[in-house]
Amino acid sequence: MQTNQPTFIDIAQLRVGLYIHLDLGWMDHPFTISNFKVSDEEQISKIRKTGLKKLRYDPKRSDCDPLPAPIAPLPTPVAPLIETLTSATTLTESESPESISKSERLKQLRHAIDENEKKFIIASDIARQATRNILTAPKTSIEQAELLVNEMVDTALTEGDIAIHALNGNRSDDKNYQHALNVTVLALMMAKSIEMSKDDAHLLGMAAIFHDIGKAEITDKILMKKDPLTKSERSYFEQHSEIGARMAKQAGLPDRIAKLILQHHEHADGTGYPKRIKTEQTDPLARLLALVNVYDNLCNPNNTAIAKTPYEALAHMFANQRSKLDESLIKRLIKSLGIYPPGSIVQLSTGIHAIVIAGNPNKPLRPFIMLHDPLTDRHEPLIIDLREEPNINISICLRPNQLPPDVFNYLNPRKRISYFFDAELLKDESNQS
């Protein structure tokens, strides 16, 4: 595992010849890409106008060293922050109501996450059984999927604000990951964001659960291949959309669900498959299904070594796939998942590392995070709602291999990111200003 820490400089150290990374959203700076070698003073002026105080830079790709660092005040030690945040776990009678409230809040967050993991494991098992048995026991499979989708639609459309939770607890692991379930969760999150009708949301959810059933007739040699597919292999693989639509009809699913399964790999510019049709010829629900399918495949490919982080996946879609996917839906997905999507590994303004476990829809910069705290048991981690910590901010997103070994082992980031709904985390959002 690569353990090199990212190298940072103060904005005042910037000079021509440095290779830098702008840790900003791709819409928050004026450059085409976020990492490049500074070529002139005009670029430096634009970089300073972004408001960044620190810059990540690559010494090996730079032509020179940074300018000398300005004298800065001593940083706030990390330990006192951890002590402040965890003090509520060792209360005494003399401690303040505020500390007691923080202790109770931490218990509520842990309980909500634990309950969410229980529900996720059940849903994961149902999704696996329903998709596996669609040909041998179609009636049972459809009934199982209906029960699951109905509950998820009710949660998504009627619970008020909901959080998308990236599982990183102790009850589940990578083996519980189900692509079909992830796509369903993400699709119904989008259904809520565009105020879709309950009937359409139900159709969308059922199509999402069964969208890849056609892969049952594609050999594992192709499905599990980590290297790029050859032209003939790609042609064979692309048949799964048509196979899936046929299987859906044979199982007794409605024609529109079969149509969504058929079209879930079509592109807006006509470069998708199997029919190579453009936006106006595809079902609107199929366009949404295609979008979230692409996102989850970027985050959770067969070869986990090339997986993109959630942040990278959104950036890639916005920068490179706007002609292939519905651009308005890409923007909606970005808004729904937040600036720091669930599953992101981040470093805080305090220097502490954390994993984003859920977003706050109304405050995209203030998600729920699980902290690296070596003094706290990994099985009872410190969970923070950043709405409640105004002095703590997220500085940058990182890849797993950028974490120090001890932090990596503690946070234990999943190779595959699993999502599920959480309606409990945001229950007291009205109390947050």
C-alpha positions as CSV (number, residue, x, y, z in Angstrom):
1,M,0.0,0.0,0.0
2,Q,1.3,3.5,-0.8
3,T,1.7,5.4,2.4
4,N,3.1,8.7,1.3
5,Q,1.2,11.7,2.8
6,P,0.0,14.4,0.4
7,T,2.4,17.4,0.4
8,F,0.8,20.8,1.1
9,I,2.1,24.4,0.8
10,D,0.7,27.7,1.9
11,I,-0.9,29.7,-0.9
12,A,1.9,32.3,-0.4
13,Q,4.5,29.7,-1.5
14,L,2.9,29.3,-4.9
15,R,5.2,30.0,-7.9
16,V,5.5,29.2,-11.6
17,G,6.7,25.7,-12.2
18,L,4.9,23.9,-9.3
19,Y,2.6,21.0,-10.1
20,I,-0.5,21.5,-8.0
21,H,-3.8,19.9,-7.3
22,L,-6.9,22.2,-6.6
23,D,-8.9,20.4,-4.0
24,L,-12.2,22.1,-5.1
25,G,-15.3,21.0,-6.8
26,W,-14.8,21.0,-10.6
27,M,-17.4,23.8,-10.9
28,D,-15.6,25.9,-8.2
29,H,-12.5,26.9,-10.2
30,P,-11.9,28.4,-13.7
31,F,-9.5,25.7,-15.0
32,T,-10.3,22.8,-17.3
33,I,-8.7,20.3,-15.0
34,S,-7.9,20.3,-11.2
35,N,-4.2,19.3,-11.4
36,F,-1.6,20.9,-13.6
37,K,1.8,22.6,-13.7
38,V,1.6,26.4,-13.1
39,S,2.8,28.1,-16.2
40,D,2.4,31.9,-15.6
41,E,1.5,34.6,-13.1
42,E,-2.0,34.9,-14.6
43,Q,-2.7,31.3,-13.4
44,I,-1.3,32.2,-10.0
45,S,-3.7,35.1,-9.8
46,K,-6.7,32.9,-10.6
47,I,-5.7,30.3,-8.1
48,R,-5.5,32.9,-5.3
49,K,-9.0,34.1,-6.2
50,T,-10.4,30.6,-5.4
51,G,-10.0,31.3,-1.7
52,L,-7.8,28.3,-1.0
53,K,-5.3,28.8,1.8
54,K,-3.4,25.6,1.3
55,L,-2.4,23.8,-1.9
56,R,-1.6,20.2,-2.5
57,Y,1.4,19.9,-4.8
58,D,3.6,17.2,-6.3
59,P,7.4,17.7,-5.8
60,K,8.3,15.0,-8.3
61,R,6.4,16.7,-11.1
62,S,7.4,20.2,-10.3
63,D,10.3,22.2,-11.9
64,C,11.3,24.0,-8.7
65,D,10.7,24.2,-4.9
66,P,8.0,26.3,-3.4
67,L,8.7,29.7,-2.1
68,P,9.7,29.9,1.6
69,A,6.8,29.3,4.0
70,P,5.4,32.3,5.8
71,I,5.6,32.3,9.6
72,A,2.3,30.9,10.9
73,P,0.8,30.4,14.4
74,L,1.1,27.0,15.9
75,P,-1.7,24.7,14.8
76,T,-4.4,23.6,17.2
77,P,-3.4,20.2,18.7
78,V,-5.5,17.3,17.6
79,A,-5.8,15.7,21.0
80,P,-7.8,18.5,22.7
81,L,-10.3,18.3,19.8
82,I,-10.8,14.6,20.3
83,E,-11.0,15.1,24.0
84,T,-13.7,17.8,23.5
85,L,-15.7,15.6,21.2
86,T,-15.5,12.5,23.3
87,S,-15.7,14.1,26.7
88,A,-19.5,13.3,26.8
89,T,-18.7,9.6,26.9
90,T,-17.3,9.9,30.5
91,L,-19.9,12.2,32.2
92,T,-19.9,13.2,35.8
93,E,-22.7,14.8,37.7
94,S,-21.0,18.1,37.5
95,E,-20.8,18.2,33.7
96,S,-22.9,20.6,31.7
97,P,-26.3,19.9,30.1
98,E,-24.5,20.6,26.8
99,S,-22.1,17.7,27.4
100,I,-25.0,15.4,28.3
101,S,-26.8,16.5,25.2
102,K,-23.7,15.7,23.1
103,S,-23.4,12.3,24.7
104,E,-27.1,11.5,24.0
105,R,-26.6,12.7,20.4
106,L,-23.7,10.4,19.9
107,K,-25.7,7.4,21.2
108,Q,-28.6,8.3,18.9
109,L,-26.2,8.5,15.9
110,R,-24.7,5.1,16.7
111,H,-28.1,3.6,17.2
112,A,-29.4,4.9,14.0
113,I,-26.4,3.6,12.0
114,D,-26.6,0.2,13.7
115,E,-30.3,-0.1,12.9
116,N,-29.6,1.0,9.3
117,E,-27.0,-1.8,9.0
118,K,-29.5,-4.4,10.2
119,K,-32.0,-3.2,7.5
120,F,-29.3,-3.2,4.9
121,I,-28.2,-6.8,5.5
122,I,-31.8,-7.9,5.2
123,A,-32.3,-5.9,2.0
124,S,-29.1,-7.2,0.6
125,D,-30.2,-10.8,1.1
126,I,-33.6,-10.1,-0.5
127,A,-32.0,-8.5,-3.5
128,R,-29.7,-11.4,-4.0
129,Q,-32.4,-14.0,-3.8
130,A,-34.8,-12.1,-6.0
131,T,-32.4,-11.6,-8.8
132,R,-30.8,-15.1,-8.5
133,N,-34.2,-16.9,-8.7
134,I,-36.1,-14.8,-11.2
135,L,-36.2,-17.7,-13.8
136,T,-36.6,-20.7,-11.5
137,A,-39.1,-19.1,-9.1
138,P,-40.4,-15.9,-10.9
139,K,-43.5,-15.4,-8.8
140,T,-41.6,-15.6,-5.5
141,S,-38.8,-13.4,-6.8
142,I,-41.1,-10.7,-7.9
143,E,-43.1,-10.8,-4.6
144,Q,-39.8,-10.5,-2.7
145,A,-38.7,-7.6,-4.8
146,E,-42.1,-5.9,-4.6
147,L,-42.0,-6.0,-0.8
148,L,-38.5,-4.5,-0.7
149,V,-39.1,-1.8,-3.3
150,N,-42.5,-0.8,-1.8
151,E,-40.8,-0.2,1.6
152,M,-37.9,1.7,0.0
153,V,-40.3,3.9,-2.1
154,D,-42.2,4.7,1.1
155,T,-39.0,5.7,2.9
156,A,-37.7,7.7,0.0
157,L,-40.9,9.6,-0.9
158,T,-42.7,10.0,2.4
159,E,-40.1,10.3,5.2
160,G,-39.2,13.9,4.7
161,D,-35.4,14.4,4.4
162,I,-33.5,11.2,4.1
163,A,-29.8,10.5,4.2
164,I,-27.9,8.1,1.9
165,H,-25.8,6.1,4.2
166,A,-22.5,4.5,3.1
167,L,-22.1,1.4,5.1
168,N,-18.9,1.2,7.1
169,G,-19.9,-0.4,10.3
170,N,-19.3,-3.7,12.0
171,R,-22.3,-5.8,10.9
172,S,-21.7,-5.8,7.2
173,D,-18.8,-6.0,4.8
174,D,-17.8,-6.3,1.2
175,K,-19.7,-9.6,0.7
176,N,-23.0,-7.8,1.4
177,Y,-22.4,-5.5,-1.5
178,Q,-25.1,-5.8,-4.2
179,H,-24.9,-3.7,-7.3
180,A,-28.6,-4.1,-7.9
181,L,-29.4,-2.8,-4.4
182,N,-27.0,0.2,-4.7
183,V,-28.6,1.2,-8.1
184,T,-32.1,0.9,-6.5
185,V,-31.1,3.1,-3.6
186,L,-29.5,5.7,-5.8
187,A,-32.4,5.6,-8.3
188,L,-35.0,6.2,-5.6
189,M,-32.9,9.0,-4.0
190,M,-33.1,10.7,-7.4
191,A,-36.8,9.9,-7.7
192,K,-37.3,11.9,-4.5
193,S,-35.1,14.8,-5.7
194,I,-37.2,15.3,-8.8
195,E,-40.5,14.7,-7.0
196,M,-41.4,11.6,-9.0
197,S,-44.8,10.0,-8.6
198,K,-45.1,7.0,-6.4
199,D,-46.2,4.8,-9.3
200,D,-43.2,5.8,-11.5
201,A,-40.9,5.4,-8.5
202,H,-42.2,1.8,-8.0
203,L,-41.6,1.0,-11.7
204,L,-38.1,2.5,-11.4
205,G,-37.3,0.6,-8.3
206,M,-38.4,-2.8,-9.7
207,A,-36.4,-2.1,-12.9
208,A,-33.3,-1.2,-10.9
209,I,-33.5,-4.4,-8.8
210,F,-33.7,-6.5,-12.0
211,H,-31.7,-4.4,-14.4
212,D,-28.8,-6.8,-14.7
213,I,-30.7,-10.2,-14.7
214,G,-29.6,-10.8,-18.3
215,K,-26.1,-11.3,-17.0
216,A,-27.2,-14.7,-15.8
217,E,-26.7,-15.9,-19.4
218,I,-23.3,-14.3,-19.8
219,T,-20.3,-16.4,-18.8
220,D,-18.4,-15.6,-15.6
221,K,-15.2,-15.5,-17.7
222,I,-16.6,-12.3,-19.2
223,L,-18.4,-10.9,-16.2
224,M,-15.4,-11.3,-13.8
225,K,-12.7,-10.3,-16.3
226,K,-10.6,-7.5,-14.8
227,D,-8.7,-6.6,-18.0
228,P,-10.6,-4.6,-20.8
229,L,-12.9,-6.8,-22.9
230,T,-11.9,-7.5,-26.5
231,K,-14.3,-6.3,-29.3
232,S,-16.0,-9.7,-29.5
233,E,-16.2,-10.1,-25.8
234,R,-17.8,-6.6,-25.5
235,S,-20.3,-7.5,-28.2
236,Y,-21.2,-10.6,-26.3
237,F,-21.5,-8.8,-23.0
238,E,-23.7,-6.1,-24.4
239,Q,-26.4,-8.7,-25.2
240,H,-27.3,-8.8,-21.5
241,S,-29.7,-5.8,-21.8
242,E,-31.8,-7.6,-24.5
243,I,-31.6,-10.9,-22.6
244,G,-32.7,-9.1,-19.4
245,A,-35.7,-7.5,-21.1
246,R,-36.7,-10.9,-22.5
247,M,-36.3,-12.6,-19.1
248,A,-38.4,-9.8,-17.4
249,K,-41.3,-10.5,-19.8
250,Q,-41.0,-14.2,-19.3
251,A,-41.1,-13.7,-15.6
252,G,-44.3,-11.7,-15.9
253,L,-43.0,-8.2,-15.1
254,P,-44.8,-5.3,-16.8
255,D,-43.7,-4.3,-20.3
256,R,-42.4,-0.9,-19.1
257,I,-40.0,-2.5,-16.6
258,A,-38.7,-4.7,-19.5
259,K,-38.3,-1.5,-21.6
260,L,-36.2,0.1,-18.8
261,I,-34.0,-2.9,-18.5
262,L,-33.5,-2.9,-22.3
263,Q,-32.5,0.8,-22.3
264,H,-30.4,1.1,-19.1
265,H,-27.2,1.3,-21.2
266,E,-28.4,3.7,-23.9
267,H,-26.6,7.0,-24.2
268,A,-28.0,10.5,-24.9
269,D,-25.7,10.8,-27.9
270,G,-26.7,7.5,-29.4
271,T,-23.4,5.7,-28.5
272,G,-25.0,3.3,-26.0
273,Y,-26.4,-0.1,-26.5
274,P,-28.3,-2.2,-27.6
275,K,-30.3,0.0,-30.0
276,R,-27.9,3.0,-30.2
277,I,-30.9,5.4,-29.7
278,K,-30.7,9.0,-28.5
279,T,-32.3,10.8,-25.5
280,E,-35.6,11.6,-27.1
281,Q,-36.1,7.9,-28.0
282,T,-35.5,6.6,-24.5
283,D,-37.8,6.4,-21.5
284,P,-37.1,9.2,-19.0
285,L,-36.9,6.6,-16.2
286,A,-34.3,4.6,-18.3
287,R,-32.1,7.8,-18.5
288,L,-32.2,8.0,-14.7
289,L,-31.4,4.3,-14.3
290,A,-28.5,4.6,-16.8
291,L,-27.0,7.5,-14.8
292,V,-27.0,5.8,-11.4
293,N,-25.8,2.6,-13.0
294,V,-22.8,4.4,-14.4
295,Y,-22.0,6.0,-11.1
296,D,-22.0,2.7,-9.1
297,N,-20.0,1.0,-11.8
298,L,-17.3,3.7,-11.5
299,C,-17.2,3.3,-7.7
300,N,-17.5,-0.5,-7.7
301,P,-15.9,-2.0,-10.8
302,N,-15.0,-5.7,-11.1
303,N,-11.3,-4.6,-10.7
304,T,-11.3,-2.7,-7.4
305,A,-7.8,-1.5,-8.1
306,I,-9.3,1.0,-10.7
307,A,-12.2,2.1,-8.6
308,K,-12.9,5.8,-8.4
309,T,-13.7,7.4,-5.1
310,P,-17.3,8.9,-5.0
311,Y,-15.9,12.4,-5.4
312,E,-13.8,11.3,-8.4
313,A,-16.7,9.4,-9.9
314,L,-19.0,12.5,-9.9
315,A,-16.1,14.7,-11.2
316,H,-15.5,12.2,-14.0
317,M,-19.2,12.1,-15.0
318,F,-19.5,15.9,-15.0
319,A,-16.3,16.5,-16.9
320,N,-16.4,13.6,-19.4
321,Q,-19.9,12.1,-19.7
322,R,-22.3,15.0,-20.1
323,S,-22.8,14.2,-23.8
324,K,-23.6,10.6,-23.0
325,L,-25.8,11.0,-19.9
326,D,-28.6,13.5,-19.1
327,E,-26.7,16.6,-17.9
328,S,-29.5,17.9,-15.8
329,L,-29.7,14.5,-14.0
330,I,-25.9,14.6,-13.5
331,K,-26.2,17.9,-11.7
332,R,-29.2,16.6,-9.7
333,L,-27.1,13.6,-8.7
334,I,-24.3,15.9,-7.5
335,K,-26.7,17.9,-5.5
336,S,-28.3,14.8,-4.0
337,L,-25.1,13.1,-3.0
338,G,-23.4,16.3,-1.8
339,I,-20.0,17.9,-2.2
340,Y,-18.5,15.0,-0.2
341,P,-20.5,11.9,-1.2
342,P,-21.0,9.1,1.3
343,G,-18.1,6.8,1.2
344,S,-15.6,9.6,0.7
345,I,-12.3,9.6,2.8
346,V,-11.5,13.1,4.0
347,Q,-9.0,15.0,6.0
348,L,-10.5,17.7,8.3
349,S,-9.2,21.2,9.0
350,T,-7.9,19.8,12.3
351,G,-5.7,17.3,10.5
352,I,-7.8,14.3,11.6
353,H,-8.9,11.7,9.0
354,A,-12.5,10.5,8.6
355,I,-15.0,8.7,6.4
356,V,-18.2,10.4,5.2
357,I,-21.0,8.0,6.2
358,A,-24.0,10.2,5.2
359,G,-24.8,13.5,3.7
360,N,-26.9,16.4,4.9
361,P,-29.1,17.3,1.9
362,N,-29.7,20.9,3.1
363,K,-26.0,21.4,4.1
364,P,-23.8,19.7,1.6
365,L,-20.6,20.8,3.3
366,R,-21.6,19.4,6.7
367,P,-22.0,15.6,6.3
368,F,-22.0,13.0,9.0
369,I,-18.5,11.5,9.4
370,M,-16.8,8.7,11.3
371,L,-13.5,9.9,12.9
372,H,-10.2,8.2,13.2
373,D,-9.6,8.3,16.9
374,P,-7.1,5.7,18.2
375,L,-8.4,6.3,21.8
376,T,-11.9,5.1,20.8
377,D,-12.8,1.5,20.1
378,R,-13.2,0.9,16.4
379,H,-16.5,-1.0,17.2
380,E,-17.9,2.1,18.8
381,P,-16.5,4.9,16.6
382,L,-16.9,8.6,17.1
383,I,-19.6,9.8,14.8
384,I,-19.9,13.5,14.2
385,D,-22.7,15.6,12.6
386,L,-20.7,18.5,11.2
387,R,-23.7,20.7,11.4
388,E,-23.0,20.6,15.2
389,E,-19.3,21.4,14.8
390,P,-19.1,24.9,13.1
391,N,-15.3,25.1,13.8
392,I,-14.5,21.9,11.9
393,N,-14.4,21.8,8.1
394,I,-13.4,19.2,5.5
395,S,-10.2,20.2,3.8
396,I,-9.6,17.6,1.1
397,C,-10.8,14.2,-0.2
398,L,-8.3,11.4,-0.3
399,R,-7.8,8.0,-1.9
400,P,-7.5,5.0,0.5
401,N,-3.8,4.6,-0.4
402,Q,-3.1,8.1,0.8
403,L,-3.9,7.2,4.4
404,P,-1.2,6.3,6.9
405,P,-1.3,2.5,7.7
406,D,-2.7,3.0,11.3
407,V,-5.5,5.3,10.0
408,F,-6.3,2.9,7.1
409,N,-6.6,-0.1,9.5
410,Y,-8.8,1.9,11.9
411,L,-11.2,3.4,9.3
412,N,-11.1,0.2,7.3
413,P,-12.5,1.7,4.1
414,R,-14.5,-0.8,2.1
415,K,-13.3,-1.9,-1.3
416,R,-16.9,-1.8,-2.4
417,I,-19.2,1.0,-1.2
418,S,-22.7,-0.1,-0.2
419,Y,-25.5,2.4,0.2
420,F,-28.8,2.4,2.0
421,F,-31.5,4.9,3.1
422,D,-31.4,6.4,6.6
423,A,-34.4,8.4,7.8
424,E,-33.2,8.6,11.4
425,L,-30.0,10.6,11.1
426,L,-31.9,13.8,10.0
427,K,-34.8,13.5,12.3
428,D,-33.8,16.6,14.3
429,E,-32.6,18.6,11.3
430,S,-35.2,21.2,12.2
431,N,-33.2,21.9,15.3
432,Q,-30.0,22.7,13.4
433,S,-29.5,26.2,12.2
